[in-house]
Amino acid sequence: MKRFQELLESPQNDLVEQAVADGRIPIGYSCSFVPEAFLMADKLFPVRLHAPGIAGTEIADIYLSNFICTYARSLLEFALDDRFDQIQGWVFVPSCNHMQRLIDNLEYLKKPAFSHVLDVPRKVTGATIAWQAEELRTLAEKLSAHFGVDMSDDSLSKAIAEWNSFAEVIRSIGDLRKRPVPLITGTEFHKLIMASLVSPKNLILPNILDFRKEVEKRDGIGVFRARLMLAGSHLHNPEFIRVIESQGGLVVADHFCTGSIPGFMPVATNGDPIRTLAEHSFKKTLCPRMMEDFDRRLKAIIDTVKEYQVDGVVIEIIKFCDLWGVDSMPLVDALRKEGIPVLKLEREYSLGGEGQLRTRVQAFIESMGK
């Protein structure tokens, strides 16, 4: 855990620095619709953009409204402060108006040497999957031309196989949370997940394998009052989960963009790798930006509740997030109709108001009779 925590203390950790020194190319991305395996081809490796320990957004607030979510403002703050200086390429998705404003300002204020906006459709049909595949082909051509990397089908297929192998290790650890007495806390698991998203996969894998060996020797994590599932918008800070678990609610399942369910599902390995990655990105990213997809998101959460024997669901939303702010209202109603207790929490990107968070979680657990 200490090693994973160290890797999360900087937007560009020592494993990123090591990979860059070895001639590899870090590509920053901010949305799960960007397939990680795609950015693992040849010398590339993906780095999920995050802003650990951000104390304020004074510079970003000059350019972005206070009604823009603090994630977008935090990324702009770090970029303008040269905190992402080793990131050699940026790939964005205009997933919401807030992210589009970030993209526009970054292009104007500190234009990266390489940046690309992946235009992701908002519905899943045969035509939109073909569109997404074409978008990935265009990105592949640009990456190849700019960095001189191999983005051929063979190279992408090799990257997919590497990613699948890595994802299987992550899932094997996540499955330990299904046990009646889990062997790992939600805080520990999310530290592992986030560390894996911001580090080169091959360099962090030995740490993860060592951690799995250690965890498998445990008898359990001790006493807890309720098994909880955390769902909602992307979550970077494991401390948010730590506060929840400090009240006796063990987070045994996650359902957000930077989580493992269904984010680490395997990529198919048959057929055209770019088409396969286009299909995969729609399957694994259950985002409310997608139209006519509410029932699939609801079913995925209900199925996870049953599989992980969850007592209650906590929905967390970054303040001013239009997508999750709207989607959460019918989601809460639908889950309660299924007899599933739900707590909705609004938060900022960085952790704040710990006392209020503890009080609300404690009251929620007590309301379930736990």
C-alpha positions in Angstrom: 0.0 0.0 0.0 2.9 2.4 0.8 4.2 1.9 -2.8 0.8 2.6 -4.4 0.3 5.6 -2.2 3.7 7.0 -3.3 2.7 6.6 -7.0 -0.4 8.7 -6.4 1.3 11.6 -4.8 2.4 13.2 -8.1 0.7 13.6 -11.4 3.9 12.1 -13.0 5.3 9.4 -10.7 8.8 7.8 -10.7 7.6 4.9 -12.9 6.5 7.4 -15.5 9.9 9.1 -15.2 11.6 5.7 -15.5 9.7 4.8 -18.7 10.4 8.2 -20.2 14.1 7.7 -19.5 13.9 4.4 -21.3 12.5 6.2 -24.4 8.8 5.5 -24.0 6.1 8.0 -24.6 3.4 8.9 -22.0 0.1 9.9 -23.4 -2.3 11.7 -21.0 -6.0 11.0 -21.2 -9.0 12.1 -19.1 -11.9 9.8 -20.1 -12.6 6.1 -20.1 -13.8 6.2 -23.7 -10.1 6.4 -24.6 -9.1 2.7 -24.7 -6.1 2.1 -22.5 -4.9 -0.8 -24.7 -4.9 1.5 -27.7 -2.3 3.8 -26.0 -0.1 0.8 -25.1 1.0 0.1 -28.7 4.7 0.1 -29.3 6.5 2.7 -27.2 3.3 4.4 -26.0 1.8 4.1 -22.5 -1.3 5.8 -21.1 -1.4 8.0 -18.0 -4.8 8.9 -16.5 -4.7 12.7 -15.9 -5.2 13.5 -12.2 -4.3 16.4 -9.9 -3.3 14.9 -6.5 -3.1 17.2 -3.6 -4.4 20.2 -5.4 -4.8 23.1 -3.0 -6.6 25.6 -5.1 -7.4 26.6 -8.7 -6.6 30.3 -8.6 -5.0 30.4 -12.1 -7.6 28.2 -13.7 -10.5 30.2 -12.2 -9.4 33.1 -14.4 -10.4 31.2 -17.4 -13.0 28.7 -16.2 -16.2 29.6 -14.4 -16.8 28.6 -10.8 -19.7 26.5 -12.2 -17.2 24.3 -14.1 -16.5 21.1 -12.2 -13.3 21.1 -10.0 -11.8 18.2 -12.0 -11.6 20.3 -15.2 -10.3 23.3 -13.3 -7.7 21.2 -11.4 -6.3 19.7 -14.6 -6.0 23.2 -16.2 -4.4 24.5 -13.0 -1.7 21.7 -13.1 -1.2 22.1 -16.8 -0.6 25.9 -16.5 1.8 25.2 -13.6 3.8 22.8 -15.8 2.9 19.8 -13.5 2.3 17.7 -16.6 5.6 18.6 -18.3 6.6 15.0 -19.1 3.3 14.2 -20.8 4.1 14.1 -24.5 0.6 13.8 -25.9 -2.9 14.5 -24.8 -6.0 12.7 -25.9 -9.4 14.1 -24.9 -13.0 13.2 -25.2 -15.5 16.1 -25.2 -17.6 14.0 -22.8 -19.3 17.1 -21.3 -19.4 20.9 -21.7 -16.9 21.2 -18.7 -14.3 19.0 -20.5 -14.9 20.9 -23.7 -14.1 24.2 -22.0 -10.9 22.6 -20.6 -9.9 21.5 -24.1 -10.5 24.9 -25.6 -8.5 26.8 -22.9 -5.7 24.3 -23.0 -5.4 24.8 -26.7 -5.4 28.6 -26.3 -3.2 29.0 -23.2 -0.7 26.1 -23.5 -1.1 24.3 -26.7 0.4 20.8 -26.4 2.9 19.6 -29.0 0.4 16.7 -29.7 -3.3 16.8 -28.8 -6.3 15.0 -30.2 -10.0 15.2 -29.5 -11.7 11.8 -29.9 -15.2 12.4 -31.1 -17.3 9.8 -29.3 -20.9 9.3 -30.4 -23.7 9.5 -27.8 -25.6 6.4 -29.0 -24.5 2.8 -29.7 -25.6 1.5 -33.1 -23.8 -0.3 -35.9 -23.2 3.1 -37.5 -21.8 4.8 -34.4 -19.4 1.8 -33.7 -18.1 2.2 -37.3 -17.7 6.0 -36.6 -15.8 5.3 -33.4 -13.5 2.8 -35.2 -12.8 5.5 -37.8 -12.0 8.0 -35.1 -9.5 5.5 -33.6 -8.0 5.0 -37.0 -7.5 8.7 -37.4 -5.9 8.9 -34.0 -3.6 5.9 -34.9 -2.4 7.7 -38.0 -1.7 10.9 -36.1 0.2 9.1 -33.4 2.2 7.2 -35.9 3.1 10.3 -37.9 4.0 12.4 -34.9 5.9 9.9 -32.7 7.0 7.4 -35.3 5.3 4.5 -33.4 3.9 1.3 -34.8 0.1 1.5 -34.8 -0.4 -1.5 -37.1 -3.0 -4.2 -36.4 -0.2 -6.5 -35.2 1.1 -3.9 -32.8 -2.4 -3.1 -31.5 -3.2 -6.8 -31.1 -0.1 -7.3 -29.0 -1.1 -4.3 -26.8 -4.6 -5.7 -26.3 -3.1 -9.1 -25.2 -0.8 -7.2 -22.8 -3.7 -5.2 -21.4 -6.0 -8.3 -21.1 -3.3 -10.1 -19.1 -2.9 -7.0 -16.8 -6.7 -6.7 -16.4 -7.0 -10.3 -15.4 -4.6 -9.7 -12.5 -6.7 -6.7 -11.4 -9.9 -8.7 -11.6 -8.4 -11.6 -9.6 -7.7 -9.2 -6.7 -11.1 -7.5 -7.1 -12.8 -10.9 -6.8 -11.5 -11.2 -3.3 -14.1 -8.6 -2.3 -16.9 -11.1 -3.1 -16.1 -13.3 -0.1 -18.3 -13.1 3.0 -15.3 -11.6 4.8 -13.3 -9.8 2.1 -9.5 -9.9 2.1 -9.1 -6.3 1.0 -10.7 -3.0 1.8 -12.2 -0.6 -0.8 -9.6 2.0 0.1 -6.7 -0.5 -0.6 -8.3 -1.6 -3.8 -8.9 1.9 -5.2 -5.3 2.8 -4.4 -4.2 -0.1 -6.5 -6.6 0.8 -9.3 -5.5 4.4 -9.4 -1.8 3.6 -9.2 -2.3 1.3 -12.2 -4.1 4.0 -14.2 -1.3 6.5 -13.7 1.7 4.2 -14.2 3.2 2.1 -17.0 1.5 -1.3 -16.7 4.6 -3.4 -17.1 6.5 -1.4 -14.5 3.8 -1.5 -11.8 2.8 -5.1 -12.4 5.5 -6.6 -10.1 4.2 -4.5 -7.3 0.6 -5.6 -7.9 1.6 -9.3 -8.0 3.5 -8.9 -4.7 0.5 -7.3 -3.2 -1.8 -10.1 -4.4 0.5 -12.7 -2.7 0.3 -10.7 0.5 -3.4 -10.3 0.4 -4.1 -13.9 -0.3 -2.5 -14.8 3.0 -4.9 -12.7 5.0 -7.8 -14.1 7.1 -10.0 -11.1 6.4 -10.1 -7.4 6.9 -11.8 -7.5 10.3 -15.2 -6.2 11.5 -17.5 -4.1 9.3 -21.1 -3.1 9.6 -22.3 -3.1 6.0 -21.2 -4.1 2.5 -21.4 -1.0 0.2 -21.1 -0.3 -3.5 -19.8 3.0 -4.7 -21.2 4.3 -8.0 -21.1 7.6 -9.9 -18.6 9.9 -11.6 -14.9 9.3 -11.8 -13.1 9.2 -8.4 -9.4 9.7 -8.1 -8.9 10.1 -4.4 -8.9 6.9 -2.3 -9.3 9.0 0.8 -12.9 9.5 0.0 -13.4 5.8 0.3 -11.3 5.7 3.5 -13.7 8.2 5.2 -16.7 6.0 4.2 -15.0 2.9 5.6 -14.1 4.6 8.8 -17.8 4.5 9.7 -17.9 0.7 9.2 -19.2 0.6 5.6 -16.9 -1.7 3.6 -16.8 -0.8 -0.1 -16.8 -4.2 -1.8 -17.8 -3.0 -5.3 -17.2 0.0 -7.5 -19.1 1.3 -10.5 -17.5 4.5 -11.7 -15.1 5.5 -14.6 -11.9 5.0 -12.6 -13.2 1.7 -11.0 -12.8 -1.9 -12.0 -16.5 -2.8 -12.8 -16.8 -3.0 -15.7 -13.7 -1.0 -16.5 -11.3 -4.0 -16.5 -13.4 -6.4 -18.6 -11.3 -8.1 -21.2 -11.1 -6.9 -24.8 -12.1 -9.4 -27.5 -9.0 -10.7 -29.4 -10.7 -11.8 -32.7 -11.1 -9.7 -35.8 -10.0 -6.1 -36.5 -8.3 -4.7 -33.3 -9.5 -1.2 -33.9 -13.1 -2.2 -34.4 -12.8 -4.4 -31.3 -11.5 -1.5 -29.2 -14.3 0.7 -30.5 -16.9 -1.9 -29.4 -15.1 -2.5 -26.1 -15.1 1.2 -25.1 -18.9 1.3 -25.4 -19.3 -1.9 -23.4 -17.1 -1.0 -20.5 -17.9 2.7 -20.0 -21.4 3.0 -18.5 -21.6 6.8 -18.7 -24.8 8.9 -18.6 -23.6 10.9 -21.6 -24.8 8.0 -23.6 -28.4 8.3 -24.8 -31.0 5.5 -24.4 -28.6 3.6 -22.1 -30.1 4.2 -18.7 -31.6 0.7 -18.4 -28.2 -0.9 -19.1 -26.6 1.2 -16.4 -29.3 0.4 -14.0 -29.2 -3.3 -14.7 -25.4 -3.4 -14.4 -25.6 -1.8 -10.9 -28.4 -4.2 -9.8 -26.5 -7.2 -11.1 -23.4 -6.0 -9.2 -25.4 -5.6 -6.0 -26.5 -9.2 -6.2 -23.1 -10.6 -7.2 -21.2 -8.8 -4.4 -24.0 -9.1 -1.8 -24.2 -5.4 -1.4 -26.3 -3.9 1.4 -26.5 -0.4 0.1 -25.4 1.8 -2.8 -23.6 5.2 -2.4 -23.8 7.4 -5.4 -21.1 10.1 -5.5 -21.3 13.0 -7.9 -18.8 15.9 -8.4 -20.5 19.2 -7.8 -21.8 20.8 -11.0 -21.6 17.5 -13.0 -24.5 17.9 -15.4 -24.5 14.3 -16.6 -24.5 12.5 -13.3 -26.5 15.3 -11.6 -29.4 14.5 -14.0 -28.9 10.8 -14.2 -28.7 10.3 -10.5 -32.3 11.3 -9.8 -34.1 8.5 -11.7 -31.3 6.2 -10.7 -31.9 6.7 -7.0 -35.7 6.2 -7.5 -35.2 3.0 -9.6 -32.8 1.4 -7.1 -35.1 2.2 -4.2 -38.0 0.6 -6.1 -35.8 -2.6 -6.2 -35.5 -2.4 -2.5 -31.9 -1.3 -2.5 -30.9 1.4 0.0 -29.3 4.4 -1.6 -27.3 7.4 -0.4 -26.5 10.3 -2.8 -23.4 12.4 -2.0 -22.2 15.5 -3.8 -18.5 16.3 -3.5 -15.6 18.3 -4.9 -12.7 16.8 -6.8 -10.4 17.1 -3.8 -11.6 15.7 -0.5 -13.3 18.2 1.8 -16.0 18.3 4.5 -14.9 15.0 6.1 -17.0 15.5 9.2 -20.2 16.0 7.2 -19.3 13.0 5.0 -18.8 10.8 8.1 -22.1 11.9 9.6 -24.1 11.1 6.4 -22.5 7.7 5.9 -23.0 6.8 9.6 -26.7 7.8 9.3 -27.1 5.8 6.1 -25.6 2.6 7.6 -27.8 3.0 10.7 -30.9 3.5 8.5 -30.3 0.0 7.1 -30.3 -1.4 10.6 -26.6 -2.3 10.5 
